[in-house]
Amino acid sequence: MPVNNVTRLLNAKKIPYQAFETADEKLGAEETARLLGVPPEVVFKTIVVTRERGKPILVIVPATGEVDLKKVAAILGEKKVHLPTQKQAEALTGLLAGGISPLALIPKGYQVVIDLSAKQHEHIHISGGQRGLNIALAPQDLAVLVKARFAEISRVLGE
């Protein structure tokens, strides 16, 4: 099992988690769910969202959904927020798409918002901070670690 800053942090804080290895390539959240044999609604993707001014935000939404930018803007008190390109998101975080994880970015102090649907699950799966590493942990533990708030920020894909 790969060991990185994310697994070291979880171990140091004695947070219960499970680590799963997947392919070292960028996988979609739904593909990750298939590979892990879990329902797609428990696999969450971390999306970088930029605002007009200030630090980007990390939003965590289920594989079965997409970020609702209007809801995110309203929650953050912003007029407008934007989805950067994959290349911009990688440049902003220093992580490859598919490996962007709020746990790996704790030292950078990003504001984090987790979709409210995460609270319906005992565990959710998120990226472990590198491609090929998936972490399952309790949504509440994730929220405490990354100082996140829960809010309704996604909509069903295609809506």
Buried (B, 14 or more C-beta within 10 A) or exposed (E): EEEBBBBEBBEEEEBEBEBBEBEBEEBEBBBBBBBBEBEBBBBBBBBBBBBEEEEBBBBBBBBBBBBBBEBBBBBBEBEEBBBBEBEBBBEBBEBBBBBBBBBBBBEEEBBBBBBBBBEEBEBBBBBBBBBBBBBBBBBBBBBEBBEBEBBBBBBEEEE
